[in-house]
Amino acid sequence: MLREVREETGYDAEVLKLIACYDRDAQGHHPALPVAVYKLFFLCRMKSRVAAAQDLETLDVGWFALNELPPLSEGRVLSAQLWLALDHYRDPSLPTAFD
């Protein structure tokens, strides 16, 4: 998972905790998929920048305030899940969420 973070964002990170383990369909992601998918959300801490933007697998990486997010790919993440992540960032003692 940390290798994927590095490849997609160019940042080294460390995992602090598991925020949630969700069934994709139960969370309301669209479109529906013909297989079961469980989504794991981790609270991570950025350690350092290791790759230039042109060397990444993604087209663009940016930091945004939650009230200024670009349109989300709701097949991947929902705004409620981002707010949950923020809650765990503010209070890491919150329990891991499961559905």
N, C-alpha and C positions, 0 to 999 in steps of 0.2 A: 504494500500500500504506500509506503514512504517513497519507494522508487517512482511510483506513478505520480505522486505529488511533485516530485522533482522534475520528471519528464514533462508534465503538463504546465507547471507554473514557473519552473526555474528556481524554486526555493527548496532548501533543505529544511525539514521540519522534524519535530518529535511529537509522538502521540501522548496526550495527557490522559485521555479517558474515552470510553465508548459512550456517546450521547444517546444513541437510539439504534434499535434494530426493528425495522418496519417491513411489513408485507407491502410491496408496491401497490398492488390492487386495492388493498384495504385502505390505503392512504388517498386514493382517488386520482392516481396518475393516469394520464391518457397519452396515447391510445393504449388500450388493453393489449397485453401480450399473450401469446399462446403457451407460455411457460410461467412457472412461479419465480418471482424475483424478490429477494430480500435485500433491503437497502440498509447499509451500516453507515452511521454518521459518527465521526470521530472529532473530538476537540483536539486540535494540534497547536503547537507553538512554532512559529517561524524561527529558524536558527540563523539562516544566512541566504543571500542570493548567490546562486552558483552558475546560472546560465543567462546569457543575453537573450532578449526577446526573440531575435531572429533565429535562435537555435532551438526553440520550443516546438512541441507538437501541436500547440494551439495557435490560433491566429492572433489572439490578443489576451493580455492579462491586465487586470486593473483592480483597484480598491475602490469600493463604493459605500456610501452611507446606505443603511437599509431603506431609507425613504427616497433614495435616488438610484435604485437599482435599474439596470437595463431590463428589458423584457426577459422573463425567465423561460427556460425550456422546461415546461411543466411535466414533460415525460421523464425528466431527470430530478428536478427539485421543485418543491412548493414553497411559497413564502412562509407558511406556518413552520416549515422545517428550518428555515433560516432563523426565524424568531426563536425557536427552541434552542438552536445552537448559540444564539446570543445569550439566552437565559443561562445556559451552562457555562458560557464564558464568564458571565458576571458572578455566577455562583457554582463553582465546580463540585460542590458537595451534593448537588441535585442528583437523584437516582437516575440510572439509565432507563430510558423509556422503551417499552415493548408493546406491540399490538397483537 
